[in-house]
Amino acid sequence: MFNILVKYDGAAWETDQLMRMDVRRFKEHSGVESATISVSQPTTLKSLEKLDTLLMYEKNSESPNVDLIRYGRLHDIKVDGSELIFRFEEKGQFARSVIEEFAGRLNIEQFEWHRTHWAVKDAGIPRAMLAKMTPSFDVVLSFAGKDREYVKKVAQYLSKKKVMLFYDENEQVRLWGKDLAEHFELLYRRSGKYCVIFISKAYVESMWTRLERRAALARALTEQNEYILPARFDHTEVPGIPPTVHYISLSDKSPAKLGQVILEKLGRSPFSRKTRLQ
């Protein structure tokens, strides 16, 4: 089985806090395998947390992300009066065109694109569809090749702290054979919670970082919260990034120290409980 949650509210899925669904819309257009799952028996809702989940907007929604479908897992599902509340851990994203391509195998009827509801479908999400998913990251790193030695150490630190990050050397298999111009445009515009840009003279001169930066700036224009996090090796001006945007200076920060700052930005403690007690 898998979950499909559809809402008209254009901000419904734009949060890492609690999400909500009207209990009256629960299990609309669901399969027979979900028969034992019921709001009247809250303990049965726990089984939904083991299922793949798709979050999407109604086709006529005014959300800027109406054509983006999120893939992941639900957590902490509870009944709260007339609503179901829950959290969502995003693992990747699909273009709506991909979901429409597989709609028949997902058992999604045409009218479901236009109705707020929570369906629990039979079977599972096809592997061929999962192969077309763009992974989601906590942080995507944009940097010039000449600055790789420093950035690689930042990436290693964050990886050890279980941060989901895009660092090109970690993604060689996934990138193999892809049109990188198209893939990077999508990745830097949609796939990260934050984009850390490592500013230097080499960064401004690079063709690839110019493409990454333009994609990140396009995302930043639609965000209510900050998306681009500048980190400076020097004082080179970067087209599109106003000088009033606060930046982190790297002149006095080791890669591990910058990694700690990034963790704090993500709302995570850079130190274990044991370390804090020492």
Phi and psi restraints in degrees (value plus and minus 20) as a CYANA .aco file:
   2 PHE   PHI    -174.5  -134.5
   2 PHE   PSI     137.6   177.6
   3 ASN   PHI    -116.3   -76.3
   3 ASN   PSI     122.9   162.9
   4 ILE   PHI    -148.6  -108.6
   4 ILE   PSI     100.9   140.9
   5 LEU   PHI    -137.1   -97.1
   5 LEU   PSI     105.0   145.0
   6 VAL   PHI    -142.8  -102.8
   6 VAL   PSI     113.7   153.7
   7 LYS   PHI    -159.2  -119.2
   7 LYS   PSI     133.3   173.3
   8 TYR   PHI    -104.6   -64.6
   8 TYR   PSI     -58.3   -18.3
   9 ASP   PHI     -71.2   -31.2
   9 ASP   PSI      95.7   135.7
  10 GLY   PHI     -88.8   -48.8
  10 GLY   PSI     -28.3    11.7
  11 ALA   PHI    -132.7   -92.7
  11 ALA   PSI     -15.3    24.7
  12 ALA   PHI     -78.3   -38.3
  12 ALA   PSI     -59.7   -19.7
  13 TRP   PHI    -124.7   -84.7
  13 TRP   PSI      -8.9    31.1
  14 GLU   PHI    -116.8   -76.8
  14 GLU   PSI      28.0    68.0
  15 THR   PHI    -171.3  -131.3
  15 THR   PSI     132.7   172.7
  16 ASP   PHI    -125.1   -85.1
  16 ASP   PSI      -6.7    33.3
  17 GLN   PHI    -119.5   -79.5
  17 GLN   PSI    -180.5  -140.5
  18 LEU   PHI     -83.9   -43.9
  18 LEU   PSI     118.5   158.5
  19 MET   PHI    -131.1   -91.1
  19 MET   PSI     143.3   183.3
  20 ARG   PHI    -160.6  -120.6
  20 ARG   PSI     132.0   172.0
  21 MET   PHI    -166.7  -126.7
  21 MET   PSI     116.2   156.2
  22 ASP   PHI     -80.5   -40.5
  22 ASP   PSI     108.4   148.4
  23 VAL   PHI     -81.6   -41.6
  23 VAL   PSI     -45.5    -5.5
  24 ARG   PHI     -88.7   -48.7
  24 ARG   PSI     -38.4     1.6
  25 ARG   PHI    -116.9   -76.9
  25 ARG   PSI     -18.2    21.8
  26 PHE   PHI     -93.3   -53.3
  26 PHE   PSI     112.0   152.0
  27 LYS   PHI      49.1    89.1
  27 LYS   PSI      -2.8    37.2
  28 GLU   PHI     -84.9   -44.9
  28 GLU   PSI     117.0   157.0
  29 HIS   PHI      39.6    79.6
  29 HIS   PSI      14.9    54.9
  30 SER   PHI    -113.0   -73.0
  30 SER   PSI     145.2   185.2
  31 GLY   PHI    -106.7   -66.7
  31 GLY   PSI     152.6   192.6
  32 VAL   PHI     -91.3   -51.3
  32 VAL   PSI     -43.4    -3.4
  33 GLU   PHI     -86.7   -46.7
  33 GLU   PSI     -36.6     3.4
  34 SER   PHI    -114.7   -74.7
  34 SER   PSI      -8.5    31.5
  35 ALA   PHI     -77.4   -37.4
  35 ALA   PSI     -52.3   -12.3
  36 THR   PHI    -105.5   -65.5
  36 THR   PSI     -23.4    16.6
  37 ILE   PHI    -113.3   -73.3
  37 ILE   PSI     106.2   146.2
  38 SER   PHI    -168.1  -128.1
  38 SER   PSI     122.9   162.9
  39 VAL   PHI     -84.5   -44.5
  39 VAL   PSI     -51.1   -11.1
  40 SER   PHI     -91.6   -51.6
  40 SER   PSI     -32.7     7.3
  41 GLN   PHI    -144.8  -104.8
  41 GLN   PSI      60.1   100.1
  42 PRO   PHI     -73.8   -33.8
  42 PRO   PSI     -48.4    -8.4
  43 THR   PHI     -84.9   -44.9
  43 THR   PSI     -45.4    -5.4
  44 THR   PHI     -92.7   -52.7
  44 THR   PSI     -38.2     1.8
  45 LEU   PHI     -87.4   -47.4
  45 LEU   PSI     -42.6    -2.6
  46 LYS   PHI     -79.0   -39.0
  46 LYS   PSI     -52.8   -12.8
  47 SER   PHI     -83.7   -43.7
  47 SER   PSI     -44.7    -4.7
  48 LEU   PHI     -88.6   -48.6
  48 LEU   PSI     -41.3    -1.3
  49 GLU   PHI     -94.3   -54.3
  49 GLU   PSI     -31.6     8.4
  50 LYS   PHI    -113.1   -73.1
  50 LYS   PSI     -23.1    16.9
  51 LEU   PHI    -118.3   -78.3
  51 LEU   PSI     126.6   166.6
  52 ASP   PHI     -79.8   -39.8
  52 ASP   PSI     126.6   166.6
  53 THR   PHI    -156.7  -116.7
  53 THR   PSI     118.8   158.8
  54 LEU   PHI    -135.5   -95.5
  54 LEU   PSI     106.7   146.7
  55 LEU   PHI    -128.8   -88.8
  55 LEU   PSI     108.5   148.5
  56 MET   PHI    -166.4  -126.4
  56 MET   PSI     146.6   186.6
  57 TYR   PHI    -122.3   -82.3
  57 TYR   PSI     133.1   173.1
  58 GLU   PHI     -77.0   -37.0
  58 GLU   PSI     130.0   170.0
  59 LYS   PHI     -80.4   -40.4
  59 LYS   PSI     -50.7   -10.7
  60 ASN   PHI    -114.5   -74.5
  60 ASN   PSI      -9.2    30.8
  61 SER   PHI     -86.5   -46.5
  61 SER   PSI     131.5   171.5
  62 GLU   PHI    -113.3   -73.3
  62 GLU   PSI      -8.4    31.6
  63 SER   PHI     -82.8   -42.8
  63 SER   PSI     118.8   158.8
  64 PRO   PHI     -85.4   -45.4
  64 PRO   PSI     -35.5     4.5
  65 ASN   PHI    -127.8   -87.8
  65 ASN   PSI       9.8    49.8
  66 VAL   PHI     -80.7   -40.7
  66 VAL   PSI     -47.3    -7.3
  67 ASP   PHI    -118.3   -78.3
  67 ASP   PSI      -5.5    34.5
  68 LEU   PHI    -134.3   -94.3
  68 LEU   PSI     109.0   149.0
  69 ILE   PHI    -134.8   -94.8
  69 ILE   PSI     108.0   148.0
  70 ARG   PHI    -112.8   -72.8
  70 ARG   PSI     121.8   161.8
  71 TYR   PHI    -141.1  -101.1
  71 TYR   PSI     115.8   155.8
  72 GLY   PHI     156.1   196.1
  72 GLY   PSI    -167.4  -127.4
  73 ARG   PHI    -153.1  -113.1
  73 ARG   PSI     128.8   168.8
  74 LEU   PHI    -109.9   -69.9
  74 LEU   PSI     131.4   171.4
  75 HIS   PHI    -160.1  -120.1
  75 HIS   PSI     134.6   174.6
  76 ASP   PHI      34.7    74.7
  76 ASP   PSI      26.0    66.0
  77 ILE   PHI     -93.1   -53.1
  77 ILE   PSI     107.5   147.5
  78 LYS   PHI    -163.3  -123.3
  78 LYS   PSI     133.9   173.9
  79 VAL   PHI    -110.0   -70.0
  79 VAL   PSI     106.8   146.8
  80 ASP   PHI    -149.5  -109.5
  80 ASP   PSI      67.9   107.9
  81 GLY   PHI      46.1    86.1
  81 GLY   PSI    -138.1   -98.1
  82 SER   PHI    -112.6   -72.6
  82 SER   PSI     -10.0    30.0
  83 GLU   PHI    -149.3  -109.3
  83 GLU   PSI     133.8   173.8
  84 LEU   PHI    -117.8   -77.8
  84 LEU   PSI     108.7   148.7
  85 ILE   PHI    -134.3   -94.3
  85 ILE   PSI     131.0   171.0
  86 PHE   PHI    -187.5  -147.5
  86 PHE   PSI     147.4   187.4
  87 ARG   PHI    -134.5   -94.5
  87 ARG   PSI     139.4   179.4
  88 PHE   PHI    -152.2  -112.2
  88 PHE   PSI     109.5   149.5
  89 GLU   PHI    -124.9   -84.9
  89 GLU   PSI      89.8   129.8
  90 GLU   PHI    -101.3   -61.3
  90 GLU   PSI     113.4   153.4
  91 LYS   PHI    -134.2   -94.2
  91 LYS   PSI     -38.7     1.3
  92 GLY   PHI    -196.5  -156.5
  92 GLY   PSI    -198.5  -158.5
  93 GLN   PHI    -161.0  -121.0
  93 GLN   PSI     130.4   170.4
  94 PHE   PHI    -143.2  -103.2
  94 PHE   PSI     130.1   170.1
  95 ALA   PHI     -94.5   -54.5
  95 ALA   PSI     127.3   167.3
  96 ARG   PHI     -76.5   -36.5
  96 ARG   PSI     -54.0   -14.0
  97 SER   PHI     -79.3   -39.3
  97 SER   PSI     -51.3   -11.3
  98 VAL   PHI     -89.4   -49.4
  98 VAL   PSI     -63.7   -23.7
  99 ILE   PHI     -83.2   -43.2
  99 ILE   PSI     -60.9   -20.9
 100 GLU   PHI     -84.7   -44.7
 100 GLU   PSI     -56.5   -16.5
 101 GLU   PHI     -81.3   -41.3
 101 GLU   PSI     -57.0   -17.0
 102 PHE   PHI    -122.8   -82.8
 102 PHE   PSI      -7.9    32.1
 103 ALA   PHI     -75.6   -35.6
 103 ALA   PSI     -59.9   -19.9
 104 GLY   PHI     -82.6   -42.6
 104 GLY   PSI     -64.7   -24.7
 105 ARG   PHI     -92.2   -52.2
 105 ARG   PSI     -44.2    -4.2
 106 LEU   PHI    -105.8   -65.8
 106 LEU   PSI     -27.4    12.6
 107 ASN   PHI      41.8    81.8
 107 ASN   PSI      22.0    62.0
 108 ILE   PHI    -118.4   -78.4
 108 ILE   PSI     100.1   140.1
 109 GLU   PHI    -101.9   -61.9
 109 GLU   PSI     135.4   175.4
 110 GLN   PHI     -75.8   -35.8
 110 GLN   PSI     -61.1   -21.1
 111 PHE   PHI     -88.5   -48.5
 111 PHE   PSI     -38.5     1.5
 112 GLU   PHI     -88.4   -48.4
 112 GLU   PSI     -42.9    -2.9
 113 TRP   PHI     -86.1   -46.1
 113 TRP   PSI     -38.4     1.6
 114 HIS   PHI    -138.2   -98.2
 114 HIS   PSI      -0.6    39.4
 115 ARG   PHI    -157.7  -117.7
 115 ARG   PSI     111.2   151.2
 116 THR   PHI     -89.0   -49.0
 116 THR   PSI     103.3   143.3
 117 HIS   PHI    -189.7  -149.7
 117 HIS   PSI     147.6   187.6
 118 TRP   PHI    -144.1  -104.1
 118 TRP   PSI      88.3   128.3
 119 ALA   PHI    -125.5   -85.5
 119 ALA   PSI     122.3   162.3
 120 VAL   PHI    -133.0   -93.0
 120 VAL   PSI      84.2   124.2
 121 LYS   PHI    -109.8   -69.8
 121 LYS   PSI     132.5   172.5
 122 ASP   PHI     -93.6   -53.6
 122 ASP   PSI     147.8   187.8
 123 ALA   PHI      43.7    83.7
 123 ALA   PSI    -166.8  -126.8
 124 GLY   PHI    -165.7  -125.7
 124 GLY   PSI    -199.5  -159.5
 125 ILE   PHI    -102.5   -62.5
 125 ILE   PSI     107.4   147.4
 126 PRO   PHI     -80.3   -40.3
 126 PRO   PSI     123.1   163.1
 127 ARG   PHI     -81.3   -41.3
 127 ARG   PSI     -56.3   -16.3
 128 ALA   PHI     -82.3   -42.3
 128 ALA   PSI     -52.8   -12.8
 129 MET   PHI     -94.0   -54.0
 129 MET   PSI     -62.9   -22.9
 130 LEU   PHI     -80.7   -40.7
 130 LEU   PSI     -49.1    -9.1
 131 ALA   PHI     -86.5   -46.5
 131 ALA   PSI     -38.2     1.8
 132 LYS   PHI    -117.8   -77.8
 132 LYS   PSI     -13.1    26.9
 133 MET   PHI     -97.8   -57.8
 133 MET   PSI     121.7   161.7
 134 THR   PHI    -116.3   -76.3
 134 THR   PSI      99.9   139.9
 135 PRO   PHI     -82.1   -42.1
 135 PRO   PSI     132.4   172.4
 136 SER   PHI    -122.0   -82.0
 136 SER   PSI     127.0   167.0
 137 PHE   PHI    -151.2  -111.2
 137 PHE   PSI     130.1   170.1
 138 ASP   PHI     -86.8   -46.8
 138 ASP   PSI     -61.2   -21.2
 139 VAL   PHI    -161.9  -121.9
 139 VAL   PSI     117.0   157.0
 140 VAL   PHI    -133.7   -93.7
 140 VAL   PSI     118.6   158.6
 141 LEU   PHI    -126.6   -86.6
 141 LEU   PSI     109.3   149.3
 142 SER   PHI    -140.1  -100.1
 142 SER   PSI     101.7   141.7
 143 PHE   PHI    -178.3  -138.3
 143 PHE   PSI     141.6   181.6
 144 ALA   PHI    -105.1   -65.1
 144 ALA   PSI     129.2   169.2
 145 GLY   PHI     -76.9   -36.9
 145 GLY   PSI     -52.1   -12.1
 146 LYS   PHI     -87.6   -47.6
 146 LYS   PSI     -38.1     1.9
 147 ASP   PHI    -122.2   -82.2
 147 ASP   PSI      -7.3    32.7
 148 ARG   PHI     -81.7   -41.7
 148 ARG   PSI     -57.9   -17.9
 149 GLU   PHI     -75.6   -35.6
 149 GLU   PSI     -64.2   -24.2
 150 TYR   PHI     -91.5   -51.5
 150 TYR   PSI     -67.9   -27.9
 151 VAL   PHI     -84.3   -44.3
 151 VAL   PSI     -55.7   -15.7
 152 LYS   PHI     -80.5   -40.5
 152 LYS   PSI     -58.6   -18.6
 153 LYS   PHI     -88.8   -48.8
 153 LYS   PSI     -55.6   -15.6
 154 VAL   PHI     -82.8   -42.8
 154 VAL   PSI     -65.6   -25.6
 155 ALA   PHI     -82.3   -42.3
 155 ALA   PSI     -60.4   -20.4
 156 GLN   PHI     -84.8   -44.8
 156 GLN   PSI     -60.6   -20.6
 157 TYR   PHI     -82.7   -42.7
 157 TYR   PSI     -67.7   -27.7
 158 LEU   PHI     -86.0   -46.0
 158 LEU   PSI     -57.7   -17.7
 159 SER   PHI     -82.3   -42.3
 159 SER   PSI     -60.0   -20.0
 160 LYS   PHI     -85.4   -45.4
 160 LYS   PSI     -45.2    -5.2
 161 LYS   PHI    -111.9   -71.9
 161 LYS   PSI      -6.7    33.3
 162 LYS   PHI      44.9    84.9
 162 LYS   PSI       8.1    48.1
 163 VAL   PHI    -101.7   -61.7
 163 VAL   PSI     112.8   152.8
 164 MET   PHI    -100.0   -60.0
 164 MET   PSI      91.0   131.0
 165 LEU   PHI    -154.6  -114.6
 165 LEU   PSI     133.3   173.3
 166 PHE   PHI    -119.6   -79.6
 166 PHE   PSI      95.1   135.1
 167 TYR   PHI    -154.5  -114.5
 167 TYR   PSI     101.7   141.7
 168 ASP   PHI     -72.6   -32.6
 168 ASP   PSI     -58.2   -18.2
 169 GLU   PHI     -86.1   -46.1
 169 GLU   PSI     -42.0    -2.0
 170 ASN   PHI    -103.5   -63.5
 170 ASN   PSI     -28.0    12.0
 171 GLU   PHI    -140.3  -100.3
 171 GLU   PSI       3.6    43.6
 172 GLN   PHI     -81.2   -41.2
 172 GLN   PSI     -60.6   -20.6
 173 VAL   PHI     -86.0   -46.0
 173 VAL   PSI     -64.8   -24.8
 174 ARG   PHI     -85.5   -45.5
 174 ARG   PSI     -54.5   -14.5
 175 LEU   PHI    -100.8   -60.8
 175 LEU   PSI     -39.2     0.8
 176 TRP   PHI     -76.6   -36.6
 176 TRP   PSI      99.5   139.5
 177 GLY   PHI      68.9   108.9
 177 GLY   PSI     -28.9    11.1
 178 LYS   PHI     -98.7   -58.7
 178 LYS   PSI     134.4   174.4
 179 ASP   PHI     -94.9   -54.9
 179 ASP   PSI      82.8   122.8
 180 LEU   PHI     -86.6   -46.6
 180 LEU   PSI     -53.5   -13.5
 181 ALA   PHI     -82.0   -42.0
 181 ALA   PSI     -65.4   -25.4
 182 GLU   PHI     -89.2   -49.2
 182 GLU   PSI     -63.8   -23.8
 183 HIS   PHI     -86.0   -46.0
 183 HIS   PSI     -64.9   -24.9
 184 PHE   PHI     -87.1   -47.1
 184 PHE   PSI     -54.3   -14.3
 185 GLU   PHI     -81.2   -41.2
 185 GLU   PSI     -63.2   -23.2
 186 LEU   PHI     -90.0   -50.0
 186 LEU   PSI     -62.5   -22.5
 187 LEU   PHI     -84.0   -44.0
 187 LEU   PSI     -68.4   -28.4
 188 TYR   PHI     -98.1   -58.1
 188 TYR   PSI     -33.8     6.2
 189 ARG   PHI    -114.2   -74.2
 189 ARG   PSI     -46.3    -6.3
 190 ARG   PHI    -149.3  -109.3
 190 ARG   PSI     -45.4    -5.4
 191 SER   PHI    -108.5   -68.5
 191 SER   PSI     -35.9     4.1
 192 GLY   PHI    -128.8   -88.8
 192 GLY   PSI     131.0   171.0
 193 LYS   PHI     -93.2   -53.2
 193 LYS   PSI     -59.0   -19.0
 194 TYR   PHI    -155.5  -115.5
 194 TYR   PSI     132.9   172.9
 195 CYS   PHI    -139.0   -99.0
 195 CYS   PSI      95.4   135.4
 196 VAL   PHI    -112.5   -72.5
 196 VAL   PSI      98.7   138.7
 197 ILE   PHI    -123.8   -83.8
 197 ILE   PSI     102.4   142.4
 198 PHE   PHI    -114.4   -74.4
 198 PHE   PSI      80.3   120.3
 199 ILE   PHI    -104.1   -64.1
 199 ILE   PSI     112.2   152.2
 200 SER   PHI    -180.1  -140.1
 200 SER   PSI     153.0   193.0
 201 LYS   PHI     -80.9   -40.9
 201 LYS   PSI     -60.9   -20.9
 202 ALA   PHI     -84.9   -44.9
 202 ALA   PSI     -53.2   -13.2
 203 TYR   PHI     -83.4   -43.4
 203 TYR   PSI     -65.2   -25.2
 204 VAL   PHI     -87.3   -47.3
 204 VAL   PSI     -49.9    -9.9
 205 GLU   PHI    -103.8   -63.8
 205 GLU   PSI     -35.2     4.8
 206 SER   PHI     -99.9   -59.9
 206 SER   PSI     116.9   156.9
 207 MET   PHI     -87.0   -47.0
 207 MET   PSI     -62.6   -22.6
 208 TRP   PHI     -89.2   -49.2
 208 TRP   PSI     -60.6   -20.6
 209 THR   PHI     -89.3   -49.3
 209 THR   PSI     -46.7    -6.7
 210 ARG   PHI     -84.0   -44.0
 210 ARG   PSI     -62.1   -22.1
 211 LEU   PHI     -84.4   -44.4
 211 LEU   PSI     -65.4   -25.4
 212 GLU   PHI     -81.5   -41.5
 212 GLU   PSI     -63.7   -23.7
 213 ARG   PHI     -84.3   -44.3
 213 ARG   PSI     -62.5   -22.5
 214 ARG   PHI     -82.0   -42.0
 214 ARG   PSI     -60.2   -20.2
 215 ALA   PHI     -85.7   -45.7
 215 ALA   PSI     -62.0   -22.0
 216 ALA   PHI     -85.8   -45.8
 216 ALA   PSI     -59.7   -19.7
 217 LEU   PHI     -85.7   -45.7
 217 LEU   PSI     -56.8   -16.8
 218 ALA   PHI     -82.5   -42.5
 218 ALA   PSI     -58.8   -18.8
 219 ARG   PHI     -87.2   -47.2
 219 ARG   PSI     -63.3   -23.3
 220 ALA   PHI     -80.4   -40.4
 220 ALA   PSI     -52.1   -12.1
 221 LEU   PHI     -85.6   -45.6
 221 LEU   PSI     -45.1    -5.1
 222 THR   PHI    -120.5   -80.5
 222 THR   PSI     -23.9    16.1
 223 GLU   PHI    -110.2   -70.2
 223 GLU   PSI     119.5   159.5
 224 GLN   PHI    -101.1   -61.1
 224 GLN   PSI     -48.1    -8.1
 225 ASN   PHI    -127.0   -87.0
 225 ASN   PSI     146.6   186.6
 226 GLU   PHI     -84.5   -44.5
 226 GLU   PSI     121.8   161.8
 227 TYR   PHI    -141.4  -101.4
 227 TYR   PSI     -67.1   -27.1
 228 ILE   PHI    -103.9   -63.9
 228 ILE   PSI     106.9   146.9
 229 LEU   PHI    -136.4   -96.4
 229 LEU   PSI      80.5   120.5
 230 PRO   PHI     -97.4   -57.4
 230 PRO   PSI     117.0   157.0
 231 ALA   PHI    -149.5  -109.5
 231 ALA   PSI     102.7   142.7
 232 ARG   PHI    -125.4   -85.4
 232 ARG   PSI     107.7   147.7
 233 PHE   PHI    -103.0   -63.0
 233 PHE   PSI     -50.8   -10.8
 234 ASP   PHI    -169.3  -129.3
 234 ASP   PSI    -189.7  -149.7
 235 HIS   PHI    -123.1   -83.1
 235 HIS   PSI       6.2    46.2
 236 THR   PHI     -80.4   -40.4
 236 THR   PSI     112.6   152.6
 237 GLU   PHI     -96.4   -56.4
 237 GLU   PSI     119.9   159.9
 238 VAL   PHI    -134.9   -94.9
 238 VAL   PSI      98.8   138.8
 239 PRO   PHI     -74.5   -34.5
 239 PRO   PSI     110.5   150.5
 240 GLY   PHI      76.1   116.1
 240 GLY   PSI     -38.4     1.6
 241 ILE   PHI    -128.2   -88.2
 241 ILE   PSI      88.0   128.0
 242 PRO   PHI     -80.9   -40.9
 242 PRO   PSI     127.4   167.4
 243 PRO   PHI     -86.2   -46.2
 243 PRO   PSI     -33.9     6.1
 244 THR   PHI    -100.6   -60.6
 244 THR   PSI     -31.7     8.3
 245 VAL   PHI     -91.9   -51.9
 245 VAL   PSI     106.3   146.3
 246 HIS   PHI     -86.7   -46.7
 246 HIS   PSI     118.4   158.4
 247 TYR   PHI    -149.0  -109.0
 247 TYR   PSI     144.9   184.9
 248 ILE   PHI    -120.7   -80.7
 248 ILE   PSI     107.6   147.6
 249 SER   PHI    -103.5   -63.5
 249 SER   PSI     113.1   153.1
 250 LEU   PHI    -115.5   -75.5
 250 LEU   PSI     -19.0    21.0
 251 SER   PHI     -84.1   -44.1
 251 SER   PSI     -47.2    -7.2
 252 ASP   PHI    -143.6  -103.6
 252 ASP   PSI       1.0    41.0
 253 LYS   PHI    -144.4  -104.4
 253 LYS   PSI     107.3   147.3
 254 SER   PHI     -92.7   -52.7
 254 SER   PSI     142.6   182.6
 255 PRO   PHI     -75.9   -35.9
 255 PRO   PSI     -58.4   -18.4
 256 ALA   PHI     -86.4   -46.4
 256 ALA   PSI     -58.2   -18.2
 257 LYS   PHI     -85.9   -45.9
 257 LYS   PSI     -62.7   -22.7
 258 LEU   PHI     -83.4   -43.4
 258 LEU   PSI     -59.1   -19.1
 259 GLY   PHI     -78.6   -38.6
 259 GLY   PSI     -59.0   -19.0
 260 GLN   PHI     -84.4   -44.4
 260 GLN   PSI     -60.8   -20.8
 261 VAL   PHI     -84.5   -44.5
 261 VAL   PSI     -60.4   -20.4
 262 ILE   PHI     -84.2   -44.2
 262 ILE   PSI     -61.9   -21.9
 263 LEU   PHI     -78.9   -38.9
 263 LEU   PSI     -63.1   -23.1
 264 GLU   PHI     -84.5   -44.5
 264 GLU   PSI     -57.6   -17.6
 265 LYS   PHI     -83.0   -43.0
 265 LYS   PSI     -53.4   -13.4
 266 LEU   PHI     -98.9   -58.9
 266 LEU   PSI     -23.2    16.8
 267 GLY   PHI      62.3   102.3
 267 GLY   PSI       2.0    42.0
 268 ARG   PHI    -136.4   -96.4
 268 ARG   PSI     127.6   167.6
 269 SER   PHI    -100.1   -60.1
 269 SER   PSI     111.6   151.6
 270 PRO   PHI     -93.7   -53.7
 270 PRO   PSI     -26.8    13.2
 271 PHE   PHI    -139.7   -99.7
 271 PHE   PSI     126.7   166.7
 272 SER   PHI     -94.2   -54.2
 272 SER   PSI     144.3   184.3
 273 ARG   PHI     -80.1   -40.1
 273 ARG   PSI     -58.8   -18.8
 274 LYS   PHI     -81.9   -41.9
 274 LYS   PSI     -61.8   -21.8
 275 THR   PHI     -84.5   -44.5
 275 THR   PSI     -60.2   -20.2
 276 ARG   PHI     -86.3   -46.3
 276 ARG   PSI     -50.3   -10.3
 277 LEU   PHI     -99.8   -59.8
 277 LEU   PSI     -37.5     2.5
